[in-house]
Amino acid sequence: MTSAQTILILGAGLIGATLAWRLARAGHAVTVLDAGLPAGAASGRSFGWINASYFACEAHFHLRHRAMQAHHRMVAELGETGHRWTGCLWWEEEGAALDRAAGALTALGYPLHRLTRAEVAARVPALAAPPEAALWFPGEGAVDAAALTRRLLQAAADHGARLWSGCAARRLIVRGGRLAGAMTDQGPVMADQVVLCTGTATPELLAPLGLTFPMLGRPGLILRSRPVAARIGPILASPGQELRQDGAGRLLAPASAAHQADSAERIADLPGALAEATLARLRALLPGLGIEPEEVIAADRPVPGDGLPALGPLPGLEGGWLAVLHSGVTLAPLVGELLAGEIAGQQAAELAPFRPARLM
Ligand SMILES: Cc1cc2nc3c(=O)[nH]c(=O)nc-3n(C[C@H](O)[C@H](O)[C@H](O)COP(=O)(O)OP(=O)(O)OC[C@H]3O[C@@H](n4cnc5c(N)ncnc54)[C@H](O)[C@@H]3O)c2cc1C
């Protein structure tokens, strides 16, 4: 595809918004539909950590590492986005396991430093018991994914994209072997290319077409505190608890340790019980800060069946595309660049290990 086409994006989360911006900016006529409000699903409930220190395989590492650089390109183009490049102090593993993690990341070319207890204490004076050693990932940061989603949709609208919120795609329309559009309650919306950025709702949209798209059930829970006066600085990844501070001083903390690798299929306790346990860990980690809860946020993470992103053409359906992934905050800007390029006809070799066809 070289000339401008009509593109229908289903889902106004961070991934749909990033693609809308890239495609509208490239001159395509973009319409974005969302069943609810922008960032109303995973993107509005995310921890928002941008990193490549967590990865499932080498290709996944490189995609994440390149995505971190893509964030800086995105910021340079968009201006104010609220990114906080604080770096991360990581000691989720200790002793020999920490050394192995450092070795593996160094071999992959990831910038890191090993810090002593005194160096950790100097960086985060509020820590009750600084670990004997921690890894310092200077390039990591975080962003409020909901705010970034809205900023991207605004930038897409500046290039002519149209956003229809509260407008669900009830079913997909196939004509002559092509994915040709989506049916809404108000009628059909047709397009040359249709991109599903529908997160956890993707399997139910594809099922009526006879396509099975497996996803893992991965519920998550984030505790957000009231603002605390102390400035924590980096993202902290301790063995029992990860946390970061937002621009207003609130602490954000997943209820599960090492939340990116969390494989629990259901949350058994009520949010209140998990929030209390998380609060207790936060207070033990950072005593004297007067940490009080503000909100507990539950969400389903969009995780394809093998845990890796699903990015690219829908098998057997010309004009159909899929972008469903976890770690979508880390990966969004690169997914936007590469997938928008593919929809415009430029193959991206980096996406080869992540094709939806492997799962379908
Ligand atoms: C608790 C939690 C913590 C996380 N932490 C991190 C992290 O630290 N770092 C990181 O990189 N990632 C993290 N993630 C993952 C990241 O937030 C997601 O990968 C990302 O937000 C996915 O964005 P998305 O646009 O694909 O999906 P979503 O934000 O889920 O958006 C999908 C959209 O599709 C819409 N939709 C669904 N069906 C239809 C339909 N039929 N018609 C129209 N619209 C429809 C929905 O309304 C929704 O707005 C976390 C996620 C959670 C839940």
The ligand as an SDF file (V2000), in Angstrom:
LIG
                    3D

 53 58  0  0  0  0  0  0  0  0999 V2000
   -2.3060   -4.1630   36.1670 C   0  0  0  0  0  0  0  0  0  0  0  0
   -1.4910   -3.9510   34.9040 C   0  0  0  0  0  0  0  0  0  0  0  0
   -0.1540   -3.5960   34.9910 C   0  0  0  0  0  0  0  0  0  0  0  0
    0.5800   -3.4210   33.8190 C   0  0  0  0  0  0  0  0  0  0  0  0
    1.8790   -3.0130   33.9120 N   0  0  0  0  0  0  0  0  0  0  0  0
    2.5910   -2.7750   32.8000 C   0  0  0  0  0  0  0  0  0  0  0  0
    3.9080   -2.2520   32.8830 C   0  0  0  0  0  0  0  0  0  0  0  0
    4.4210   -1.9810   33.9710 O   0  0  0  0  0  0  0  0  0  0  0  0
    4.5890   -2.0380   31.7220 N   0  0  0  0  0  0  0  0  0  0  0  0
    4.0560   -2.3190   30.5030 C   0  0  0  0  0  0  0  0  0  0  0  0
    4.7130   -2.1010   29.4900 O   0  0  0  0  0  0  0  0  0  0  0  0
    2.7850   -2.7990   30.3850 N   0  0  0  0  0  0  0  0  0  0  0  0
    2.0590   -3.0220   31.5140 C   0  0  0  0  0  0  0  0  0  0  0  0
    0.7790   -3.4780   31.4160 N   0  0  0  0  0  0  0  0  0  0  0  0
    0.2650   -3.8510   30.0920 C   0  0  0  0  0  0  0  0  0  0  0  0
   -0.2150   -2.6550   29.3040 C   0  0  0  0  0  0  0  0  0  0  0  0
   -0.9500   -1.7660   30.1250 O   0  0  0  0  0  0  0  0  0  0  0  0
   -1.0640   -3.1650   28.1500 C   0  0  0  0  0  0  0  0  0  0  0  0
   -0.2670   -4.0520   27.3690 O   0  0  0  0  0  0  0  0  0  0  0  0
   -1.5450   -2.0410   27.2510 C   0  0  0  0  0  0  0  0  0  0  0  0
   -2.2150   -1.0510   28.0150 O   0  0  0  0  0  0  0  0  0  0  0  0
   -2.4610   -2.6360   26.1870 C   0  0  0  0  0  0  0  0  0  0  0  0
   -3.0280   -1.5830   25.4560 O   0  0  0  0  0  0  0  0  0  0  0  0
   -4.0910   -1.9160   24.3390 P   0  0  0  0  0  0  0  0  0  0  0  0
   -4.4080   -0.6510   23.6680 O   0  0  0  0  0  0  0  0  0  0  0  0
   -3.6050   -3.0500   23.5190 O   0  0  0  0  0  0  0  0  0  0  0  0
   -5.3360   -2.5350   25.1400 O   0  0  0  0  0  0  0  0  0  0  0  0
   -6.4330   -1.8350   26.0590 P   0  0  0  0  0  0  0  0  0  0  0  0
   -5.9020   -0.6710   26.7800 O   0  0  0  0  0  0  0  0  0  0  0  0
   -7.0360   -2.9340   26.8600 O   0  0  0  0  0  0  0  0  0  0  0  0
   -7.4920   -1.2840   25.0100 O   0  0  0  0  0  0  0  0  0  0  0  0
   -8.3650   -2.0960   24.2830 C   0  0  0  0  0  0  0  0  0  0  0  0
   -9.5330   -1.2370   23.9070 C   0  0  0  0  0  0  0  0  0  0  0  0
  -10.3660   -1.9410   22.9940 O   0  0  0  0  0  0  0  0  0  0  0  0
  -11.6830   -1.5730   23.2360 C   0  0  0  0  0  0  0  0  0  0  0  0
  -12.5590   -2.5980   22.6670 N   0  0  0  0  0  0  0  0  0  0  0  0
  -12.6640   -3.8850   23.0360 C   0  0  0  0  0  0  0  0  0  0  0  0
  -13.5940   -4.5140   22.2670 N   0  0  0  0  0  0  0  0  0  0  0  0
  -14.0710   -3.6010   21.4150 C   0  0  0  0  0  0  0  0  0  0  0  0
  -15.0430   -3.6340   20.3870 C   0  0  0  0  0  0  0  0  0  0  0  0
  -15.7080   -4.7630   20.0860 N   0  0  0  0  0  0  0  0  0  0  0  0
  -15.2910   -2.5070   19.6850 N   0  0  0  0  0  0  0  0  0  0  0  0
  -14.6240   -1.3740   19.9860 C   0  0  0  0  0  0  0  0  0  0  0  0
  -13.7090   -1.2700   20.9510 N   0  0  0  0  0  0  0  0  0  0  0  0
  -13.4310   -2.3760   21.6510 C   0  0  0  0  0  0  0  0  0  0  0  0
  -11.7820   -1.4940   24.7460 C   0  0  0  0  0  0  0  0  0  0  0  0
  -12.8850   -0.6990   25.1540 O   0  0  0  0  0  0  0  0  0  0  0  0
  -10.4250   -0.8690   25.0930 C   0  0  0  0  0  0  0  0  0  0  0  0
  -10.4840    0.5430   25.2350 O   0  0  0  0  0  0  0  0  0  0  0  0
   -0.0130   -3.6230   32.5540 C   0  0  0  0  0  0  0  0  0  0  0  0
   -1.3760   -3.9240   32.4770 C   0  0  0  0  0  0  0  0  0  0  0  0
   -2.1080   -4.0770   33.6340 C   0  0  0  0  0  0  0  0  0  0  0  0
   -3.5750   -4.3630   33.5220 C   0  0  0  0  0  0  0  0  0  0  0  0
  1  2  1  0
  2  3  1  0
  2 52  2  0
  3  4  2  0
  4  5  1  0
  4 50  1  0
  5  6  2  0
  6  7  1  0
  6 13  1  0
  7  8  2  0
  7  9  1  0
  9 10  1  0
 10 11  2  0
 10 12  1  0
 12 13  2  0
 13 14  1  0
 14 15  1  0
 14 50  1  0
 15 16  1  0
 16 17  1  0
 16 18  1  0
 18 19  1  0
 18 20  1  0
 20 21  1  0
 20 22  1  0
 22 23  1  0
 23 24  1  0
 24 25  2  0
 24 26  1  0
 24 27  1  0
 27 28  1  0
 28 29  2  0
 28 30  1  0
 28 31  1  0
 31 32  1  0
 32 33  1  0
 33 34  1  0
 33 48  1  0
 34 35  1  0
 35 36  1  0
 35 46  1  0
 36 37  1  0
 36 45  1  0
 37 38  2  0
 38 39  1  0
 39 40  1  0
 39 45  2  0
 40 41  1  0
 40 42  2  0
 42 43  1  0
 43 44  2  0
 44 45  1  0
 46 47  1  0
 46 48  1  0
 48 49  1  0
 50 51  2  0
 51 52  1  0
 52 53  1  0
M  END
$$$$
